[in-house]
Amino acid sequence: MLVSNRKRYLTGPDWVIACLDRMLKNTTCCGNMSQIVLELDAPLDERETAAALNGFVAKFPVLRGHIARDIKLAPYWKTPGAPSPADVVTVHRAGDLMPGLENTANTMFRDETDHVAFHLFQDGTKSCLAMAFDHRIFDARGAEMFLDLFTREHGSGTMQGDIAFTSTAALSEWPRKFLAGRNVNRRIMTLSKTSVPKALPLPQAGTGAYHYRVLSFDEQETKAIYEQAYQKAGYLMESPYLLSAIVQSVHGLFAGKQCAGDSYLIPVTTDLRTSKEALQETFFNYVSYLFYQVPIGLADDKKGIIALLKQQMYDQVKSGFPRDLAEASLLTRIAPLPLLGKMLHLPLKGRMATFAFSHLGKSAYGQGTFFGRRIRNIFHMPRVPVPPGIGFFSNYFNNRLNLVISHLDGLLSDDDLRRLESGIRERFRSGATR
């Protein structure tokens, strides 16, 4: 087999992420990128911070790579042979912070070989550090792990182990891949035949930028939310509990809109890492998806939604659907990205989802400080593929829960956002069944 054992070949999830990157570049102002935000309780030293971050990023030539194809057409990440100086830190004088963060979350990288940028917001009394990253090189947990690695190395002065950027091309065991593909097709066909998912109409005009609403809950509120989650959904079942509240709030939003469909379809990311501490699993993508479908007729019954979500989660995990999806997506790598983008729209007639949801849970950033400054909070600001152009992303850091609403410009009005936030906050806290 004429493939190199010194290349990092893209996995199926990597190739799908690359496809979503191309789709977003064609439909919005930027690609498939995200931003992780650290709120600090004191100002950072700008020169020290920039020098340390630039020096750390420069150690990873993989962060200057790009996608290429091997002689057998297997896609791989082509990495420069040697490190090069990095200039990835920009300092901003913070006024109103959220517009600044929205701007950096919608700022394209300088070229196709730039995949990470740091934005330091200073206001004289505190700092906010935003790490914008290309999803082709990091998933959300991987970005947290990268920051954690930086902090640990900066504190100790030594690299915490070695990271190998090689993998096989996975051009074998075809029967297993085709069997996984058959199982995935059956699941997708079931979703497409049983109902039509609702989706918000995409705006006819707009900037292509994304806007964000950050819902942060303090320690006491978070404790109450988790107590409700464990009482209503079961121990460690906060994800279906949170999602049920979001489904009900989105249902209230749709009540005033003329949108066809008789169910809500939600893709939910799930982590396929074998070890949350493995350095080898910091870079690239280790996510797959669960697909939840909630009939509109059930949307007023929170208890019923939670039971349905738990059953669908159990069925998909038991059948190995997330692993099958990752395995089957290896078959898509032969397709050029434009063709794969068209293929992704076929099963549900272009309605890929009602909205996206992800619950990262406890942060992979294991430090309470950054450069000696206490971290008040960490949250994520991702961009969502179009369609659906809207997503809800929650995480847990320092005994606090955050939920970020990410939405395409023109998709939601200010009143829509107020209704969503009010509904979600009330349903998170109260555990109400309606």
C-alpha positions as CSV (number, residue, x, y, z in Angstrom):
1,M,0.0,0.0,0.0
2,L,1.7,3.2,-1.2
3,V,0.8,5.3,1.8
4,S,3.2,6.9,4.3
5,N,3.5,5.8,7.9
6,R,4.8,9.3,8.7
7,K,1.6,11.2,7.8
8,R,-1.4,12.1,9.9
9,Y,-4.2,10.9,7.7
10,L,-7.6,12.4,8.3
11,T,-10.3,10.3,10.0
12,G,-13.9,10.2,8.9
13,P,-14.9,12.8,11.5
14,D,-12.0,15.0,10.4
15,W,-13.2,14.9,6.8
16,V,-16.8,15.7,7.7
17,I,-15.5,18.7,9.8
18,A,-13.5,19.8,6.7
19,C,-16.7,19.6,4.7
20,L,-18.6,21.7,7.2
21,D,-15.7,24.2,7.1
22,R,-16.1,24.6,3.3
23,M,-19.9,24.9,3.7
24,L,-19.6,27.7,6.2
25,K,-17.1,29.6,4.1
26,N,-19.6,29.4,1.2
27,T,-22.6,30.5,3.3
28,T,-21.2,32.8,6.0
29,C,-18.3,35.1,6.6
30,C,-16.0,32.5,8.0
31,G,-15.3,28.8,8.2
32,N,-16.0,26.1,10.8
33,M,-14.2,27.8,13.7
34,S,-14.9,28.4,17.4
35,Q,-13.6,30.4,20.3
36,I,-12.9,29.5,23.9
37,V,-13.1,32.4,26.3
38,L,-11.3,32.8,29.6
39,E,-12.5,35.5,31.9
40,L,-9.7,36.6,34.4
41,D,-10.0,38.6,37.6
42,A,-6.9,40.7,36.9
43,P,-5.0,42.2,33.9
44,L,-2.4,40.1,32.2
45,D,1.1,41.3,31.3
46,E,0.7,41.8,27.5
47,R,4.3,41.2,26.5
48,E,4.8,38.2,28.7
49,T,1.6,36.6,27.6
50,A,2.2,37.2,23.9
51,A,5.8,35.9,24.1
52,A,4.7,32.8,25.9
53,L,1.8,32.0,23.6
54,N,3.7,32.7,20.4
55,G,6.6,30.5,21.6
56,F,4.3,27.7,22.5
57,V,2.4,27.8,19.2
58,A,5.6,27.9,17.3
59,K,6.6,24.5,18.8
60,F,3.8,22.8,16.8
61,P,4.3,22.9,13.0
62,V,1.0,21.0,12.8
63,L,-0.7,24.4,13.4
64,R,0.7,25.6,10.1
65,G,-0.5,22.7,8.1
66,H,-3.2,22.1,5.5
67,I,-5.1,19.3,3.8
68,A,-3.6,17.3,1.0
69,R,-4.2,14.0,-0.7
70,D,-1.8,11.0,-0.9
71,I,-1.0,9.0,-4.0
72,K,-3.9,6.7,-3.1
73,L,-6.2,9.8,-2.7
74,A,-6.3,9.4,1.1
75,P,-6.6,12.9,2.6
76,Y,-3.9,13.8,5.2
77,W,-2.7,16.9,7.1
78,K,0.4,18.2,5.4
79,T,2.7,19.7,8.1
80,P,5.7,21.9,7.5
81,G,9.0,20.0,8.3
82,A,10.3,22.5,10.8
83,P,8.9,25.0,13.4
84,S,8.6,28.6,12.4
85,P,8.0,31.8,14.4
86,A,4.4,32.5,15.4
87,D,2.6,35.8,15.7
88,V,-0.9,34.8,17.0
89,V,-1.7,37.3,19.8
90,T,-3.7,40.5,19.3
91,V,-4.4,43.0,22.1
92,H,-7.7,44.8,22.3
93,R,-8.7,47.6,24.7
94,A,-12.0,46.3,26.1
95,G,-15.0,48.5,26.1
96,D,-18.2,46.6,25.7
97,L,-16.8,43.1,25.8
98,M,-19.4,41.0,24.0
99,P,-19.3,42.9,20.7
100,G,-15.5,42.6,20.7
101,L,-15.8,38.8,21.3
102,E,-18.4,38.5,18.6
103,N,-16.1,40.3,16.2
104,T,-13.1,38.0,16.9
105,A,-15.4,34.9,16.6
106,N,-16.3,36.1,13.1
107,T,-12.8,37.0,12.0
108,M,-11.2,34.8,9.4
109,F,-7.7,33.4,9.9
110,R,-5.0,35.1,7.8
111,D,-4.6,32.2,5.4
112,E,-5.3,28.5,4.9
113,T,-2.3,27.6,7.1
114,D,-3.4,29.7,10.1
115,H,-5.5,27.7,12.5
116,V,-5.3,29.5,15.9
117,A,-5.4,33.1,17.1
118,F,-5.4,34.6,20.6
119,H,-7.2,37.8,21.4
120,L,-6.4,39.6,24.7
121,F,-9.0,42.1,25.9
122,Q,-7.8,44.5,28.6
123,D,-9.7,47.1,30.5
124,G,-7.3,48.0,33.3
125,T,-8.9,46.0,36.1
126,K,-9.3,42.5,34.5
127,S,-8.5,40.6,31.3
128,C,-10.4,38.3,29.0
129,L,-8.4,35.9,26.7
130,A,-10.2,34.4,23.7
131,M,-8.6,31.6,21.7
132,A,-10.1,31.3,18.2
133,F,-9.4,27.9,16.7
134,D,-10.1,26.1,13.4
135,H,-12.3,23.0,14.1
136,R,-10.2,21.1,11.5
137,I,-7.3,21.1,14.0
138,F,-9.2,21.1,17.4
139,D,-12.6,20.0,18.6
140,A,-13.9,21.9,21.7
141,R,-12.4,19.6,24.3
142,G,-9.1,19.4,22.3
143,A,-8.9,23.2,22.5
144,E,-9.3,23.1,26.3
145,M,-6.7,20.4,26.5
146,F,-4.3,22.5,24.4
147,L,-4.7,25.5,26.8
148,D,-4.2,23.1,29.7
149,L,-1.1,21.8,28.2
150,F,0.2,25.3,27.7
151,T,-0.4,26.3,31.3
152,R,1.2,23.1,32.6
153,E,4.3,23.6,30.4
154,H,4.6,27.2,31.3
155,G,4.4,26.4,35.0
156,S,7.0,23.6,34.8
157,G,9.2,24.8,31.9
158,T,9.1,21.4,30.2
159,M,6.8,19.7,27.7
160,Q,4.4,17.3,29.3
161,G,5.3,14.3,27.1
162,D,5.4,13.8,23.4
163,I,2.7,14.2,20.8
164,A,3.0,12.0,17.6
165,F,1.2,13.4,14.5
166,T,1.0,10.1,12.5
167,S,-1.7,7.7,11.8
168,T,-2.6,4.9,9.4
169,A,-4.6,5.7,6.2
170,A,-7.4,3.2,7.3
171,L,-7.5,1.7,3.8
172,S,-8.4,-1.8,5.0
173,E,-11.2,-3.7,6.8
174,W,-13.7,-2.6,4.2
175,P,-16.4,-5.1,5.2
176,R,-16.5,-3.5,8.7
177,K,-16.7,0.0,7.2
178,F,-19.5,-1.0,4.8
179,L,-21.4,-2.7,7.6
180,A,-21.1,0.5,9.7
181,G,-22.4,2.4,6.7
182,R,-25.4,0.2,6.4
183,N,-26.2,0.7,10.1
184,V,-25.9,4.5,9.8
185,N,-28.0,4.6,6.6
186,R,-30.8,2.6,8.4
187,R,-30.8,5.1,11.2
188,I,-30.8,8.1,8.9
189,M,-33.6,6.6,6.8
190,T,-35.7,6.0,9.9
191,L,-35.3,9.6,10.8
192,S,-36.2,10.9,7.4
193,K,-39.3,8.6,6.9
194,T,-41.0,9.0,10.3
195,S,-41.4,12.8,10.3
196,V,-40.3,16.1,8.8
197,P,-38.1,18.2,11.1
198,K,-38.9,21.8,11.8
199,A,-36.2,24.4,11.0
200,L,-36.1,28.1,11.2
201,P,-36.2,29.8,7.7
202,L,-32.7,31.0,6.8
203,P,-32.4,34.8,6.4
204,Q,-32.4,36.0,2.8
205,A,-29.9,38.8,3.6
206,G,-27.4,39.3,6.4
207,T,-23.8,39.7,7.2
208,G,-23.0,36.0,7.5
209,A,-21.7,36.7,11.0
210,Y,-22.8,34.9,14.2
211,H,-24.2,36.5,17.3
212,Y,-24.1,35.1,20.8
213,R,-26.1,35.2,24.0
214,V,-24.2,33.9,27.0
215,L,-26.3,32.5,29.9
216,S,-24.0,32.1,33.0
217,F,-25.3,30.6,36.2
218,D,-23.6,31.2,39.5
219,E,-22.5,28.4,41.8
220,Q,-25.8,28.3,43.8
221,E,-27.9,28.4,40.6
222,T,-25.8,25.7,39.1
223,K,-26.1,23.4,42.1
224,A,-29.9,23.8,42.0
225,I,-30.0,23.0,38.3
226,Y,-27.9,19.8,38.7
227,E,-30.1,18.8,41.6
228,Q,-33.2,19.2,39.4
229,A,-31.4,17.3,36.6
230,Y,-30.5,14.3,38.8
231,Q,-34.0,14.3,40.3
232,K,-35.9,14.5,37.0
233,A,-33.5,12.6,34.7
234,G,-31.2,10.5,36.9
235,Y,-27.7,10.7,38.3
236,L,-25.2,12.1,35.7
237,M,-28.1,12.7,33.3
238,E,-27.8,16.5,33.1
239,S,-27.4,16.5,29.3
240,P,-30.9,15.1,28.5
241,Y,-32.3,17.4,31.2
242,L,-30.7,20.5,29.8
243,L,-31.7,19.5,26.3
244,S,-35.4,18.9,27.3
245,A,-35.6,22.5,28.6
246,I,-34.1,23.8,25.4
247,V,-36.5,21.8,23.3
248,Q,-39.5,23.2,25.2
249,S,-38.1,26.7,24.9
250,V,-37.5,26.3,21.1
251,H,-41.0,24.9,20.8
252,G,-42.4,28.1,22.3
253,L,-40.4,30.1,19.8
254,F,-41.8,28.1,16.9
255,A,-45.3,28.6,18.1
256,G,-45.3,32.1,16.7
257,K,-43.8,31.2,13.3
258,Q,-45.1,29.5,10.2
259,C,-42.7,26.6,9.8
260,A,-43.5,23.2,8.3
261,G,-42.6,20.1,10.1
262,D,-43.8,17.7,12.8
263,S,-40.7,17.1,14.9
264,Y,-37.5,18.6,16.3
265,L,-34.3,17.0,15.1
266,I,-31.2,17.6,17.2
267,P,-27.6,16.3,16.5
268,V,-25.7,16.1,19.7
269,T,-21.9,15.7,19.9
270,T,-20.4,12.8,21.8
271,D,-16.7,12.4,22.7
272,L,-15.0,9.3,21.3
273,R,-11.7,9.8,23.2
274,T,-10.4,6.7,25.0
275,S,-8.7,8.8,27.7
276,K,-9.4,12.4,28.6
277,E,-5.7,12.9,29.5
278,A,-4.1,11.4,26.3
279,L,-1.8,14.0,24.7
280,Q,-2.2,12.1,21.4
281,E,-5.9,13.1,21.4
282,T,-5.4,16.8,21.8
283,F,-5.2,17.7,18.1
284,F,-7.8,17.0,15.4
285,N,-11.3,15.6,16.0
286,Y,-12.6,12.9,18.3
287,V,-16.3,13.5,18.1
288,S,-19.3,11.7,16.7
289,Y,-23.0,12.4,17.0
290,L,-26.2,11.1,18.5
291,F,-29.4,12.1,16.8
292,Y,-32.5,12.9,18.9
293,Q,-36.0,13.4,17.4
294,V,-38.8,14.8,19.5
295,P,-42.4,14.9,18.1
296,I,-44.1,18.2,18.4
297,G,-47.0,16.6,20.2
298,L,-44.6,15.7,23.1
299,A,-43.0,19.1,23.4
300,D,-45.3,20.3,26.2
301,D,-44.4,17.3,28.4
302,K,-40.9,17.7,29.9
303,K,-41.1,14.4,31.7
304,G,-42.0,12.7,28.5
305,I,-39.2,14.5,26.6
306,I,-36.6,13.4,29.1
307,A,-37.8,9.8,29.0
308,L,-37.7,9.8,25.2
309,L,-34.2,11.4,25.0
310,K,-32.8,8.9,27.5
311,Q,-34.3,6.0,25.6
312,Q,-32.9,7.3,22.3
313,M,-29.5,7.8,23.9
314,Y,-29.6,4.3,25.3
315,D,-30.6,2.7,22.0
316,Q,-27.9,4.5,20.0
317,V,-25.1,3.9,22.4
318,K,-26.1,0.2,22.8
319,S,-26.2,-0.3,19.0
320,G,-22.8,1.4,18.7
321,F,-24.2,4.1,16.4
322,P,-21.6,6.9,17.3
323,R,-18.7,4.5,16.5
324,D,-20.5,3.3,13.4
325,L,-20.9,6.9,12.2
326,A,-17.2,7.6,12.7
327,E,-16.3,4.4,11.0
328,A,-18.7,4.8,8.1
329,S,-17.6,8.4,7.5
330,L,-14.2,7.0,6.5
331,L,-15.9,6.0,3.3
332,T,-16.7,9.6,2.5
333,R,-13.1,10.7,2.2
334,I,-12.9,9.7,-1.5
335,A,-15.6,12.3,-2.2
336,P,-14.4,15.9,-2.9
337,L,-15.6,18.3,-0.3
338,P,-18.1,20.1,-2.6
339,L,-19.7,16.7,-3.5
340,L,-19.8,15.6,0.1
341,G,-21.5,18.9,1.1
342,K,-24.3,18.1,-1.4
343,M,-24.6,14.5,-0.1
344,L,-25.1,15.8,3.5
345,H,-28.2,17.7,2.4
346,L,-29.9,14.7,0.7
347,P,-31.4,12.5,3.5
348,L,-33.6,15.1,5.1
349,K,-34.2,17.3,2.0
350,G,-31.8,20.0,3.2
351,R,-33.2,20.1,6.7
352,M,-30.1,18.9,8.5
353,A,-31.4,19.8,12.0
354,T,-33.7,22.0,14.0
355,F,-30.7,23.1,16.1
356,A,-27.4,21.8,17.3
357,F,-26.6,21.0,20.9
358,S,-23.4,20.1,22.8
359,H,-22.8,19.6,26.5
360,L,-19.1,19.5,27.2
361,G,-19.5,18.9,30.9
362,K,-16.6,19.4,33.2
363,S,-13.8,21.5,31.5
364,A,-10.6,19.7,30.3
365,Y,-8.8,22.9,31.4
366,G,-7.8,21.6,34.9
367,Q,-6.2,24.8,36.3
368,G,-7.9,27.4,38.3
369,T,-5.5,30.2,37.1
370,F,-3.9,31.5,34.0
371,F,-0.6,33.3,34.3
372,G,-1.3,33.6,38.0
373,R,-4.7,35.3,37.5
374,R,-7.8,33.6,38.8
375,I,-10.1,32.3,36.1
376,R,-13.6,33.5,36.8
377,N,-15.2,31.6,34.0
378,I,-14.7,29.7,30.8
379,F,-17.2,29.4,27.9
380,H,-17.3,28.5,24.2
381,M,-18.5,30.6,21.2
382,P,-18.8,28.2,18.2
383,R,-20.2,28.9,14.8
384,V,-23.0,26.5,13.6
385,P,-23.3,25.0,10.1
386,V,-26.0,26.4,7.9
387,P,-28.5,25.0,8.0
388,P,-29.6,25.1,10.8
389,G,-27.6,28.2,11.8
390,I,-28.5,28.0,15.5
391,G,-27.0,26.0,18.3
392,F,-26.9,25.7,22.1
393,F,-23.6,24.9,23.8
394,S,-23.2,24.2,27.5
395,N,-20.1,23.6,29.7
396,Y,-19.2,23.4,33.4
397,F,-16.3,25.2,34.9
398,N,-15.4,26.0,38.5
399,N,-18.9,24.8,39.8
400,R,-20.6,27.1,37.2
401,L,-22.8,26.1,34.3
402,N,-22.8,28.2,31.1
403,L,-25.1,28.0,28.1
404,V,-24.2,29.9,24.9
405,I,-26.8,30.5,22.2
406,S,-25.1,30.8,18.8
407,H,-27.2,32.1,15.9
408,L,-26.7,33.3,12.4
409,D,-27.3,37.0,11.8
410,G,-30.9,37.6,10.8
411,L,-32.2,34.3,12.1
412,L,-33.5,35.5,15.4
413,S,-34.9,38.8,16.5
414,D,-34.1,40.4,19.8
415,D,-37.5,39.4,21.0
416,D,-36.9,35.8,20.0
417,L,-33.7,35.8,22.0
418,R,-35.4,37.3,25.1
419,R,-38.1,34.6,24.9
420,L,-35.5,31.8,24.5
421,E,-33.3,33.0,27.4
422,S,-36.3,33.6,29.7
423,G,-37.7,30.1,28.8
424,I,-34.4,28.3,29.3
425,R,-33.5,30.0,32.5
426,E,-37.0,29.2,34.0
427,R,-37.0,25.6,32.9
428,F,-33.4,25.0,34.0
429,R,-34.1,26.2,37.5
430,S,-37.6,25.0,38.2
431,G,-37.6,21.6,36.6
432,A,-41.2,22.4,35.6
433,T,-42.9,19.6,33.6
434,R,-44.5,22.2,31.3
